[in-house]
């Protein structure tokens, strides 16, 4: 009997793959009558025979699609935003005051023969919107299309005298000077410099199902990104003499990706092999700008390369095997080849500099990246399990090394030429974990990890990290559950060395934080209480401390602490309330050296973030009127000081947001929603506040100011189901 049941289960899996229209039913055999189940249990039908038989059977619980094949829901209305704000509309598309259209829809078609079509649209009246289409024949094929647009609004208070795209020019009446104090025409030359990016995704794909085990995928994805972002444009032979301008530089990228895949899903084994070809194209190969200063003498413009065009081909293999009782095996392998051969720009636009010839026309760069993962999960005893993971990452840079002139900010040629170091690395990670659940309701988990990293052209060639962790969970009573987890790690590196190809060499006492000896300890506790009916309380607390024991210059200490409380209370069948508060603190110390080899000053950074929220809803009239309220408060404070010196002013942000909403069911098909959101935000940032465009004598900034707003948004919509 066990063999027969197991066989029928695998047959059912094949049926679900062929006809997923029945996936919404409610039991293990959702679409079958008792007689149909008996037929499968006692049969030796092939997958093809089952598919043919399936077509003749009617779903037991599904609606009769022959009478109602279409489903359509439309949500449409109008809204209004009270004020302009890039900060408020950074990701939601509500950055401008005025009216906006509420438009969402969800449409589905399914018939008795398995043909289906789905269409969804979200936020179609806003800048951030998406449209998704999918259709096909269940068990045979599907075709899907996705259009997605996302704006990210960064800054709308900046101003600049520069204009143009990849070539940034000053106005005809511009008056140059040795520093910004002499820019007499600056007030009449300024124009808005809004910073934003617009990303658009176009995806077209399809799946062909050969049979219950084998299917094939093909996908095409084009992503475009346009807008403006900041760029620091410097001209000068050294830091003290450099003259700089912050530009609103253009962004214009196109990334195309084509993917092919074959999938196999058997009784005990499943796998996928896929190939991806990706190409990145930057419309602007360089950025050129006019020098606003009379210094350095004779240098009228600067130039910098932008992100270069590049290509990637990648093959991936995924496998899963669970044919051995209580043992699951999974593996992943990927190999990619990345190339970049865009032609070099000239060393400089400064005709007064006599550079040597470039050693080659382009970098002709090639990187091979290989990753692999093996995982095993074994429930070798009724209450005991074992997990094993091995992870491998390797990047081999085959780019040829060449020697290049080093031109400092279009001003002078360094006496020391440079080479292009071809960074490569290999990282291996091994993790072993085990868990056991005792009859006393205590669960004990633990594990170890071991990580090795090998690098080339880096200050540390070899490093090793070991870690141990343990956790204990206990249902103290029927209403109280607790879990405690502790973890310790130790990273050791070999001799820290100077990279001879880098000029000038770094301080011999410097240690990069990711290549330094480090000891770390972490602990976390979770408590849950549900002793009172309809009330659940939760407490979460965690702490982590890292000590960079041998770093004289660099990051020396890092710590993080967090604590959170939350509660959910169902007062009665009509009213429920949720409350939460979370506090997280970060602290770091970094030792540095101003003019001598030993550390002579220490910077201390303290950051604290608090979030709190209150939410609730009230079913005023059963099945007709629901009202609700959500309130969120978030604030952060950043403190930075130099030890034994007057600290810098605090960096602060405060945001309060409240939403009030009501849903009224006019009928089974029609719902009216009315919502109102009020949000206020204030930021204090001494790095930009009271810093005008020409406050710094050697840097022409955009003169941004910290965002601050009070905004109300109201909208009403009608949701109708056909």
C-alpha positions as CSV (number, residue, x, y, z in Angstrom):
1,X,0.0,0.0,0.0
2,X,2.9,2.4,0.8
3,X,4.3,1.9,-2.7
4,X,0.9,2.5,-4.3
5,X,0.4,5.8,-2.4
6,X,3.9,7.0,-3.1
7,X,3.4,6.3,-6.8
8,X,0.0,8.1,-6.9
9,X,1.6,11.1,-5.2
10,X,4.2,11.4,-7.9
11,X,1.5,11.1,-10.5
12,X,-0.4,13.9,-8.8
13,X,2.7,16.1,-8.9
14,X,2.9,15.5,-12.7
15,X,-0.8,16.5,-13.0
16,X,-0.2,19.7,-11.1
17,X,2.6,20.6,-13.5
18,X,0.5,19.9,-16.5
19,X,-2.7,21.6,-15.3
20,X,-1.9,24.3,-12.6
21,X,-5.4,25.7,-13.1
22,X,-6.5,23.5,-10.1
23,X,-3.9,25.0,-7.7
24,X,-6.4,27.1,-5.9
25,X,-8.4,24.1,-4.6
26,X,-8.3,23.3,-0.9
27,X,-7.1,19.7,-0.2
28,X,-4.2,17.4,-1.2
29,X,-6.3,16.1,-4.1
30,X,-8.1,19.4,-4.7
31,X,-9.5,18.8,-8.2
32,X,-10.4,15.1,-8.0
33,X,-13.4,13.2,-6.8
34,X,-13.0,10.1,-4.7
35,X,-13.7,8.0,-7.8
36,X,-11.0,9.8,-9.7
37,X,-8.5,9.4,-6.9
38,X,-9.2,5.7,-6.9
39,X,-8.5,5.5,-10.6
40,X,-5.1,7.1,-10.1
41,X,-4.1,5.0,-7.1
42,X,-4.8,1.7,-8.9
43,X,-3.5,2.6,-12.3
44,X,-0.1,2.5,-14.1
45,X,-1.0,5.2,-16.6
46,X,1.8,7.2,-18.3
47,X,2.0,10.9,-17.9
48,X,0.6,11.3,-21.4
49,X,-2.3,9.1,-20.6
50,X,-3.0,10.9,-17.3
51,X,-3.0,14.2,-19.2
52,X,-5.6,13.0,-21.7
53,X,-7.7,11.6,-18.9
54,X,-7.4,14.8,-17.0
55,X,-8.9,16.8,-19.8
56,X,-12.1,14.8,-19.5
57,X,-12.4,15.3,-15.7
58,X,-14.2,18.3,-14.2
59,X,-12.6,20.2,-11.3
60,X,-14.5,19.3,-8.1
61,X,-14.1,22.7,-6.4
62,X,-13.2,25.1,-9.1
63,X,-15.9,27.5,-10.5
64,X,-17.5,26.7,-13.8
65,X,-15.4,28.7,-16.2
66,X,-17.6,27.9,-19.1
67,X,-20.1,30.3,-17.7
68,X,-17.8,32.9,-16.1
69,X,-14.4,32.7,-17.8
70,X,-13.5,36.3,-17.2
71,X,-12.6,38.1,-14.0
72,X,-11.9,41.9,-14.0
73,X,-11.2,44.3,-11.1
74,X,-10.6,48.0,-11.7
75,X,-9.5,50.5,-9.1
76,X,-9.8,54.1,-10.3
77,X,-10.1,57.5,-8.8
78,X,-8.4,60.8,-8.2
79,X,-5.9,62.1,-5.7
80,X,-4.2,65.4,-4.7
81,X,-0.8,66.2,-3.4
82,X,-0.5,69.5,-1.4
83,X,3.2,70.4,-2.0
84,X,6.3,69.7,-4.2
85,X,9.0,67.6,-2.7
86,X,11.6,65.3,-4.2
87,X,12.3,63.8,-0.8
88,X,8.6,62.8,-0.2
89,X,8.2,61.5,-3.7
90,X,11.6,59.9,-3.9
91,X,10.2,56.4,-4.7
92,X,6.4,56.8,-4.8
93,X,6.2,59.2,-7.8
94,X,4.3,61.9,-5.8
95,X,6.9,64.5,-6.1
96,X,4.8,67.4,-7.5
97,X,1.8,69.2,-6.1
98,X,-1.5,68.8,-7.9
99,X,-4.0,66.1,-8.9
100,X,-3.1,62.6,-9.9
101,X,-4.9,59.7,-11.4
102,X,-5.5,56.5,-9.4
103,X,-5.6,53.6,-11.8
104,X,-5.0,49.9,-11.0
105,X,-6.5,46.8,-12.6
106,X,-6.4,43.0,-12.4
107,X,-7.9,40.9,-15.2
108,X,-8.0,37.1,-15.7
109,X,-9.4,34.8,-18.3
110,X,-9.5,31.0,-17.9
111,X,-11.6,28.5,-19.9
112,X,-12.3,24.8,-19.5
113,X,-9.6,23.8,-22.1
114,X,-6.7,25.4,-20.1
115,X,-6.4,28.6,-22.1
116,X,-5.7,31.6,-19.9
117,X,-4.8,35.3,-20.0
118,X,-3.8,37.6,-17.1
119,X,-3.2,41.3,-17.1
120,X,-2.3,43.6,-14.2
121,X,-1.5,47.3,-14.0
122,X,-0.3,49.1,-10.9
123,X,-0.1,52.9,-10.3
124,X,-0.7,53.6,-14.0
125,X,-1.5,57.2,-13.2
126,X,1.9,57.9,-11.6
127,X,5.5,58.1,-12.8
128,X,6.3,54.9,-11.0
129,X,4.1,52.3,-12.7
130,X,4.0,48.8,-14.0
131,X,2.1,46.7,-16.5
132,X,2.2,42.9,-16.6
133,X,0.7,40.5,-19.2
134,X,0.7,36.7,-19.3
135,X,-1.1,34.2,-21.3
136,X,-1.0,30.7,-22.8
137,X,-2.3,27.2,-22.4
138,X,-1.8,25.6,-19.1
139,X,0.4,22.6,-19.3
140,X,1.6,23.6,-22.8
141,X,3.1,27.1,-23.0
142,X,3.0,30.6,-21.7
143,X,4.1,34.1,-22.9
144,X,4.7,37.0,-20.5
145,X,5.5,40.7,-20.8
146,X,6.4,43.2,-18.2
147,X,6.9,47.0,-18.4
148,X,8.1,48.7,-15.2
149,X,9.1,52.3,-14.7
150,X,10.7,53.7,-11.6
151,X,11.8,57.2,-10.9
152,X,14.2,58.0,-8.1
153,X,14.1,61.7,-7.2
154,X,17.3,62.7,-5.3
155,X,17.6,66.4,-5.1
156,X,15.7,69.5,-6.4
157,X,17.3,72.4,-4.5
158,X,20.7,72.5,-6.3
159,X,21.7,75.2,-8.8
160,X,24.7,75.4,-11.2
161,X,26.1,77.8,-13.9
162,X,26.9,74.7,-16.1
163,X,24.6,73.5,-18.8
164,X,24.8,70.7,-21.3
165,X,25.0,66.9,-21.4
166,X,28.3,65.1,-21.8
167,X,29.9,68.5,-22.5
168,X,29.3,70.9,-19.6
169,X,29.7,74.6,-20.6
170,X,29.6,77.9,-18.7
171,X,27.4,80.8,-19.9
172,X,28.9,83.3,-22.3
173,X,29.0,86.1,-19.7
174,X,30.9,84.0,-17.2
175,X,33.7,85.7,-15.3
176,X,36.6,83.4,-14.3
177,X,38.7,84.0,-11.1
178,X,41.3,82.2,-9.0
179,X,38.7,81.1,-6.6
180,X,34.9,81.2,-6.1
181,X,34.9,84.6,-4.3
182,X,35.7,86.2,-7.7
183,X,32.8,84.7,-9.6
184,X,31.0,88.0,-10.0
185,X,28.5,86.7,-12.6
186,X,27.5,83.7,-10.6
187,X,24.1,85.0,-9.4
188,X,22.9,85.8,-12.9
189,X,24.2,82.5,-14.3
190,X,22.6,79.9,-12.1
191,X,20.0,77.4,-13.3
192,X,18.2,74.6,-11.6
193,X,20.1,71.3,-11.3
194,X,17.5,68.6,-10.4
195,X,19.0,65.2,-9.7
196,X,17.0,62.1,-10.5
197,X,17.1,58.8,-12.4
198,X,14.4,57.1,-14.5
199,X,14.7,53.4,-14.9
200,X,12.6,51.5,-17.4
201,X,12.4,47.7,-17.7
202,X,11.0,45.9,-20.7
203,X,10.8,42.1,-20.3
204,X,9.4,39.6,-22.8
205,X,9.6,35.9,-22.1
206,X,8.0,32.5,-22.7
207,X,7.9,29.0,-21.5
208,X,7.3,25.8,-23.5
209,X,6.3,22.7,-21.6
210,X,7.3,19.6,-23.5
211,X,5.8,17.2,-21.0
212,X,5.3,16.8,-17.3
213,X,9.0,16.8,-16.6
214,X,10.7,19.0,-19.2
215,X,10.2,22.7,-20.0
216,X,12.1,25.5,-21.7
217,X,12.3,29.2,-21.0
218,X,13.4,32.1,-23.1
219,X,13.6,35.7,-21.9
220,X,14.6,39.1,-23.2
221,X,15.2,42.0,-20.8
222,X,16.0,45.6,-21.7
223,X,16.7,48.1,-18.9
224,X,17.3,51.8,-19.6
225,X,18.4,54.4,-17.1
226,X,18.4,58.1,-17.7
227,X,18.7,61.2,-15.6
228,X,21.3,63.3,-13.8
229,X,23.7,62.5,-10.9
230,X,26.5,64.4,-9.2
231,X,30.0,64.3,-10.5
232,X,33.1,65.8,-8.9
233,X,35.1,67.5,-11.6
234,X,38.6,68.5,-10.5
235,X,41.5,70.2,-12.2
236,X,44.9,70.7,-10.4
237,X,48.2,69.0,-9.7
238,X,47.5,68.2,-6.0
239,X,44.8,68.5,-3.4
240,X,45.8,71.9,-2.1
241,X,45.9,73.5,-5.6
242,X,42.9,71.7,-7.1
243,X,39.9,73.6,-8.4
244,X,36.7,71.7,-8.5
245,X,33.0,71.9,-9.5
246,X,30.1,69.6,-8.6
247,X,28.3,68.9,-11.9
248,X,24.9,67.5,-12.6
249,X,26.2,64.9,-15.0
250,X,24.0,63.0,-17.4
251,X,23.1,59.3,-17.0
252,X,22.1,57.4,-20.1
253,X,22.6,53.6,-19.9
254,X,21.1,50.6,-21.8
255,X,21.5,47.0,-20.6
256,X,20.2,44.2,-22.7
257,X,20.0,40.6,-21.4
258,X,18.9,37.4,-23.2
259,X,18.4,34.2,-21.3
260,X,17.7,30.6,-22.3
261,X,17.0,27.8,-19.9
262,X,15.9,24.1,-19.8
263,X,14.2,22.7,-16.8
264,X,13.7,19.1,-15.6
265,X,11.5,18.0,-12.7
266,X,11.3,14.3,-11.9
267,X,10.2,12.3,-8.9
268,X,13.5,12.5,-7.0
269,X,15.6,14.8,-9.2
270,X,15.1,18.3,-10.6
271,X,17.5,20.6,-12.4
272,X,17.9,23.7,-14.5
273,X,20.5,24.7,-17.0
274,X,20.5,28.3,-18.2
275,X,22.6,30.7,-20.3
276,X,22.6,34.5,-20.1
277,X,24.1,37.0,-22.4
278,X,24.2,40.6,-21.1
279,X,25.5,43.8,-22.7
280,X,25.9,47.2,-21.1
281,X,26.1,50.3,-23.2
282,X,26.8,53.9,-22.0
283,X,25.6,56.6,-24.5
284,X,28.1,59.0,-23.0
285,X,31.7,57.7,-23.2
286,X,33.1,60.7,-21.4
287,X,32.3,63.9,-19.5
288,X,34.0,67.2,-20.4
289,X,33.7,70.4,-18.6
290,X,34.9,74.0,-18.9
291,X,37.2,75.2,-16.2
292,X,35.4,77.9,-14.2
293,X,38.7,79.2,-12.7
294,X,41.7,81.0,-13.9
295,X,43.8,78.4,-12.0
296,X,45.6,76.2,-12.9
297,X,47.0,78.6,-15.5
298,X,46.4,77.5,-19.1
299,X,44.1,74.6,-18.3
300,X,40.7,75.5,-19.9
301,X,38.9,72.2,-19.6
302,X,38.9,68.8,-18.0
303,X,37.8,65.4,-19.1
304,X,37.0,62.1,-17.4
305,X,35.9,58.7,-18.7
306,X,32.4,57.4,-17.7
307,X,31.4,53.8,-17.1
308,X,32.7,51.8,-20.1
309,X,30.7,49.4,-22.3
310,X,31.0,45.8,-21.3
311,X,29.6,42.3,-22.0
312,X,29.0,39.2,-20.0
313,X,28.1,35.6,-20.9
314,X,27.1,33.2,-18.1
315,X,26.1,29.6,-17.8
316,X,24.3,28.3,-14.7
317,X,23.4,24.8,-13.5
318,X,21.0,24.1,-10.6
319,X,20.3,20.6,-9.3
320,X,18.2,19.1,-6.4
321,X,18.0,15.5,-5.3
322,X,15.9,13.9,-2.6
323,X,15.8,10.3,-3.6
324,X,17.4,9.1,-0.4
325,X,15.1,8.9,2.5
326,X,15.3,12.1,4.7
327,X,18.3,13.4,2.7
328,X,18.1,16.4,0.5
329,X,21.0,17.5,-1.8
330,X,21.2,20.7,-3.7
331,X,23.9,22.2,-5.9
332,X,24.5,25.4,-7.9
333,X,27.3,26.1,-10.4
334,X,27.9,29.3,-12.5
335,X,30.7,30.3,-14.8
336,X,30.8,33.8,-16.4
337,X,33.1,35.6,-18.8
338,X,33.1,39.4,-18.5
339,X,34.9,41.6,-21.2
340,X,35.5,45.3,-21.7
341,X,37.2,46.6,-24.8
342,X,36.0,50.2,-25.2
343,X,38.6,52.4,-26.7
344,X,40.7,54.6,-24.3
345,X,40.3,58.3,-24.2
346,X,43.4,60.4,-24.7
347,X,45.5,60.8,-21.5
348,X,44.3,64.4,-21.3
349,X,42.6,67.3,-23.2
350,X,45.5,69.6,-22.1
351,X,47.5,70.2,-25.3
352,X,50.3,71.6,-23.2
353,X,51.2,68.1,-21.8
354,X,53.4,65.9,-23.9
355,X,52.4,62.4,-22.9
356,X,53.7,59.1,-24.4
357,X,51.6,57.0,-26.6
358,X,49.0,54.7,-25.0
359,X,50.4,51.2,-24.7
360,X,47.2,49.8,-26.3
361,X,44.0,51.1,-27.9
362,X,41.7,49.6,-25.2
363,X,41.9,47.7,-21.9
364,X,40.9,44.5,-23.7
365,X,39.9,43.3,-20.2
366,X,38.7,39.8,-19.4
367,X,37.5,38.4,-16.1
368,X,36.4,34.8,-15.5
369,X,34.1,34.4,-12.5
370,X,33.2,30.9,-11.2
371,X,30.8,30.2,-8.3
372,X,29.6,26.9,-6.9
373,X,27.5,25.8,-3.9
374,X,26.7,22.3,-2.5
375,X,24.2,21.9,0.3
376,X,23.0,18.8,2.2
377,X,20.1,18.5,4.7
378,X,19.9,15.2,6.5
379,X,17.2,14.3,9.0
380,X,19.1,11.3,10.2
381,X,17.1,10.8,13.4
382,X,13.5,11.6,14.2
383,X,14.5,14.7,16.2
384,X,17.9,15.4,14.8
385,X,19.0,17.1,11.6
386,X,22.4,17.9,10.0
387,X,23.2,20.7,7.5
388,X,26.3,21.0,5.4
389,X,27.2,23.8,3.0
390,X,30.3,24.3,0.8
391,X,30.5,27.6,-1.2
392,X,33.2,28.4,-3.7
393,X,33.9,31.8,-5.5
394,X,36.7,32.6,-7.8
395,X,37.5,35.6,-10.0
396,X,40.4,35.4,-12.4
397,X,41.4,38.6,-14.0
398,X,43.2,37.8,-17.3
399,X,43.6,41.5,-18.3
400,X,47.2,42.2,-19.5
401,X,49.2,44.5,-17.3
402,X,50.6,47.6,-19.0
403,X,52.4,50.8,-17.9
404,X,50.6,54.1,-18.4
405,X,51.5,57.7,-17.9
406,X,49.7,59.2,-14.9
407,X,48.2,62.6,-15.6
408,X,47.0,64.4,-12.5
409,X,43.7,66.1,-13.2
410,X,44.7,67.3,-16.6
411,X,47.4,69.5,-15.1
412,X,50.8,67.7,-14.8
413,X,52.3,64.3,-15.7
414,X,53.5,62.4,-12.6
415,X,57.1,61.3,-12.6
416,X,56.0,57.8,-11.6
417,X,54.0,55.9,-14.3
418,X,51.3,53.4,-13.2
419,X,50.2,49.9,-14.1
420,X,46.8,48.4,-14.1
421,X,46.8,45.7,-11.3
422,X,44.7,42.7,-12.3
423,X,42.9,41.9,-9.1
424,X,41.9,38.2,-8.6
425,X,40.6,36.3,-5.7
426,X,39.4,32.9,-4.5
427,X,37.0,32.4,-1.5
428,X,35.9,29.2,0.0
429,X,33.3,28.8,2.7
430,X,32.4,25.6,4.7
431,X,29.5,25.5,7.2
432,X,28.4,22.6,9.3
433,X,25.2,22.8,11.4
434,X,23.1,20.5,13.5
435,X,19.9,20.7,15.5
436,X,18.0,18.5,17.9
437,X,14.6,18.9,19.5
438,X,14.1,17.3,22.9
439,X,10.9,15.9,24.2
440,X,11.0,18.6,26.8
441,X,10.2,21.1,24.0
442,X,13.8,22.4,24.1
443,X,15.4,22.8,20.7
444,X,19.2,23.1,20.5
445,X,21.1,24.2,17.3
446,X,24.7,24.9,16.7
447,X,27.3,25.0,14.0
448,X,30.8,26.0,12.8
449,X,32.1,27.8,9.7
450,X,35.5,28.1,8.1
451,X,36.3,30.7,5.4
452,X,39.5,31.1,3.4
453,X,40.3,33.9,1.0
454,X,43.2,34.2,-1.4
455,X,44.0,37.4,-3.4
456,X,46.4,38.9,-5.8
457,X,47.6,42.5,-5.9
458,X,46.1,43.2,-2.5
459,X,47.7,44.1,0.9
460,X,46.7,40.6,2.2
461,X,47.1,37.6,0.1
462,X,45.7,35.0,2.5
463,X,43.2,35.2,5.3
464,X,41.2,32.7,7.3
465,X,38.0,33.1,9.4
466,X,36.5,30.7,11.8
467,X,33.2,30.9,13.5
468,X,31.0,29.1,16.1
469,X,27.4,29.6,16.9
470,X,24.8,28.0,19.2
471,X,21.1,28.6,19.8
472,X,18.6,27.3,22.3
473,X,14.9,27.6,22.0
474,X,12.4,26.6,24.7
475,X,8.6,26.7,25.0
476,X,8.8,27.7,28.7
477,X,5.0,27.3,28.9
478,X,2.1,27.1,26.6
479,X,2.2,30.9,26.3
480,X,5.9,31.8,26.5
481,X,8.5,30.9,24.0
482,X,12.2,32.0,24.1
483,X,15.2,31.6,21.9
484,X,18.8,32.7,22.5
485,X,21.6,32.6,19.9
486,X,25.3,33.4,20.4
487,X,28.0,33.5,17.9
488,X,31.8,34.1,17.9
489,X,34.2,34.6,15.0
490,X,37.9,35.1,14.6
491,X,39.6,36.3,11.4
492,X,43.4,36.0,10.9
493,X,45.4,37.4,8.0
494,X,48.9,36.7,7.0
495,X,51.6,39.5,6.8
496,X,50.1,42.8,5.8
497,X,52.3,44.1,2.9
498,X,52.6,47.2,0.8
499,X,51.5,46.9,-2.9
500,X,54.6,48.0,-4.8
501,X,52.6,48.8,-8.0
502,X,50.6,51.5,-6.0
503,X,52.0,55.0,-5.9
504,X,52.3,56.7,-3.5
505,X,52.5,53.8,-1.0
506,X,50.1,53.8,1.9
507,X,51.1,54.2,5.6
508,X,52.7,50.9,6.7
509,X,50.5,50.8,9.8
510,X,47.2,51.1,7.8
511,X,44.9,48.2,7.9
512,X,41.8,47.9,5.6
513,X,38.8,46.8,7.7
514,X,38.0,43.9,5.4
515,X,41.7,42.7,5.4
516,X,42.5,43.0,9.1
517,X,42.6,40.7,12.1
518,X,39.3,40.8,13.8
519,X,37.4,39.1,16.7
520,X,33.7,39.3,16.8
521,X,30.9,38.3,19.2
522,X,27.2,38.4,18.6
523,X,24.1,37.5,20.7
524,X,20.4,37.7,20.1
525,X,17.3,36.9,22.1
526,X,13.6,36.6,21.1
527,X,10.7,36.3,23.6
528,X,7.1,35.7,22.6
529,X,4.1,35.8,25.0
530,X,0.5,34.8,24.1
531,X,-0.9,34.0,27.5
532,X,-3.9,36.4,27.1
533,X,-6.5,35.5,24.5
534,X,-6.1,37.6,21.3
535,X,-2.9,39.3,22.6
536,X,0.6,38.5,21.3
537,X,3.7,40.3,22.7
538,X,7.2,40.1,21.3
539,X,10.6,41.2,22.5
540,X,13.8,41.1,20.3
541,X,17.2,42.2,21.4
542,X,20.6,41.7,19.7
543,X,24.2,43.0,20.1
544,X,27.4,42.6,18.1
545,X,30.9,43.7,19.0
546,X,33.9,43.6,16.7
547,X,37.5,44.3,17.8
548,X,40.2,44.9,15.1
549,X,42.9,43.9,17.5
550,X,46.0,44.6,15.4
551,X,44.9,47.7,13.5
552,X,46.9,50.7,14.6
553,X,45.6,52.9,11.7
554,X,42.1,52.1,10.4
555,X,38.9,50.8,11.9
556,X,39.6,49.6,15.5
557,X,36.2,49.0,17.1
558,X,32.7,48.5,15.8
559,X,29.5,47.7,17.7
560,X,25.8,47.5,17.1
561,X,22.9,47.1,19.5
562,X,19.2,46.8,18.9
563,X,16.1,46.2,20.9
564,X,12.5,46.0,19.8
565,X,9.0,45.5,21.2
566,X,5.8,44.7,19.4
567,X,2.2,43.8,20.3
568,X,-0.8,42.7,18.4
569,X,-4.2,42.8,20.2
570,X,-7.5,41.8,18.8
571,X,-9.9,43.6,21.1
572,X,-13.0,41.9,19.6
573,X,-14.1,40.6,16.2
574,X,-14.3,44.2,14.9
575,X,-11.3,46.0,16.4
576,X,-7.6,45.1,16.3
577,X,-4.5,47.1,17.2
578,X,-0.8,46.8,16.5
579,X,2.0,48.7,18.2
580,X,5.8,48.4,17.8
581,X,9.0,50.3,18.7
582,X,12.6,49.6,17.6
583,X,15.9,51.2,18.7
584,X,19.2,50.5,17.0
585,X,22.6,52.0,17.8
586,X,25.9,51.9,15.9
587,X,29.3,52.9,17.2
588,X,32.7,52.9,15.4
589,X,36.2,54.1,16.2
590,X,38.8,54.8,13.6
591,X,42.5,55.7,14.3
592,X,44.2,57.9,11.7
593,X,47.5,59.7,11.1
594,X,47.8,63.3,9.9
595,X,51.5,63.8,9.2
596,X,53.4,61.0,10.9
597,X,53.5,57.2,10.7
598,X,51.9,56.6,14.1
599,X,48.3,57.3,14.8
600,X,47.8,60.8,16.2
601,X,44.0,61.2,16.1
602,X,40.8,59.1,16.5
603,X,37.4,59.6,15.0
604,X,34.3,58.4,16.8
605,X,31.0,57.8,15.0
606,X,27.8,57.2,16.9
607,X,24.4,56.7,15.1
608,X,21.1,56.0,16.7
609,X,17.9,55.1,14.9
610,X,14.4,54.9,16.4
611,X,11.2,53.7,14.7
612,X,7.8,53.4,16.3
613,X,4.4,52.7,14.9
614,X,0.7,52.3,15.8
615,X,-1.9,50.7,13.6
616,X,-5.5,49.7,14.0
617,X,-8.7,49.0,12.1
618,X,-12.4,49.0,13.1
619,X,-15.1,47.1,11.3
620,X,-17.8,49.7,11.9
621,X,-20.5,47.9,9.9
622,X,-20.0,44.2,9.3
623,X,-19.1,43.4,5.7
624,X,-19.7,47.1,4.8
625,X,-17.6,49.7,6.5
626,X,-14.0,49.4,7.6
627,X,-11.9,52.3,8.9
628,X,-8.2,52.3,9.9
629,X,-5.3,54.3,11.0
630,X,-1.5,53.8,10.7
631,X,1.1,56.1,12.3
632,X,4.9,55.8,11.9
633,X,7.6,57.9,13.6
634,X,11.2,57.5,12.6
635,X,14.2,59.5,13.7
636,X,18.0,59.2,13.4
637,X,20.9,61.0,15.0
638,X,24.4,60.8,13.8
639,X,27.3,62.1,16.0
640,X,30.9,62.4,14.8
641,X,33.7,63.8,16.7
642,X,37.5,63.8,16.9
643,X,38.7,62.6,20.2
644,X,39.6,65.5,22.5
645,X,38.2,68.0,20.0
646,X,34.9,69.9,19.7
647,X,32.4,67.5,18.1
648,X,30.8,68.3,14.8
649,X,27.1,69.2,14.8
650,X,24.6,66.3,14.9
651,X,23.2,64.9,11.7
652,X,19.5,64.4,12.3
653,X,16.4,63.3,10.4
654,X,12.8,63.1,11.8
655,X,9.8,61.8,9.9
656,X,6.2,61.4,11.1
657,X,3.5,59.9,8.9
658,X,-0.1,59.2,9.6
659,X,-2.6,57.5,7.3
660,X,-6.4,57.4,7.8
661,X,-8.5,55.3,5.5
662,X,-12.0,53.9,5.0
663,X,-13.4,51.1,2.8
664,X,-17.1,51.0,2.2
665,X,-18.7,48.0,0.4
666,X,-21.5,49.3,-1.7
667,X,-22.1,45.8,-3.0
668,X,-20.3,42.5,-3.5
669,X,-18.8,44.0,-6.6
670,X,-18.1,47.6,-5.6
671,X,-15.9,49.1,-2.9
672,X,-15.2,52.7,-2.3
673,X,-11.9,53.7,-0.7
674,X,-11.0,57.1,0.8
675,X,-7.5,57.7,2.2
676,X,-5.6,60.6,3.6
677,X,-1.9,60.7,4.4
678,X,-0.1,63.5,6.2
679,X,3.6,63.4,6.5
680,X,6.2,65.8,7.8
681,X,10.0,65.5,7.5
682,X,13.0,67.5,8.6
683,X,16.7,67.0,8.1
684,X,19.6,68.8,9.5
685,X,22.9,68.3,7.7
686,X,25.8,70.7,8.5
687,X,27.6,69.5,5.4
688,X,25.1,71.4,3.2
689,X,23.1,73.7,5.5
690,X,24.3,77.3,5.2
691,X,26.9,76.2,2.5
692,X,26.2,78.4,-0.5
693,X,27.4,77.6,-4.0
694,X,30.6,79.6,-3.6
695,X,31.2,79.3,0.2
696,X,34.2,77.0,-0.4
697,X,36.9,79.0,-2.3
698,X,38.1,76.0,-4.3
699,X,34.9,74.0,-4.8
700,X,31.9,75.3,-6.8
701,X,29.0,73.3,-5.2
702,X,25.4,72.9,-6.2
703,X,24.3,74.7,-3.0
704,X,21.7,72.2,-1.9
705,X,19.8,72.5,1.3
706,X,18.5,69.8,3.6
707,X,15.0,68.7,2.7
708,X,12.1,69.7,4.9
709,X,8.4,69.4,4.2
710,X,4.8,69.1,5.4
711,X,2.7,67.3,2.9
712,X,-0.9,66.0,2.7
713,X,-2.1,63.5,0.1
714,X,-5.8,62.6,-0.3
715,X,-7.3,60.2,-2.8
716,X,-10.6,58.5,-3.4
717,X,-11.1,55.5,-5.6
718,X,-13.8,53.1,-6.7
719,X,-12.9,49.4,-6.9
720,X,-15.3,47.4,-9.1
721,X,-15.2,43.7,-9.7
722,X,-16.9,42.4,-12.9
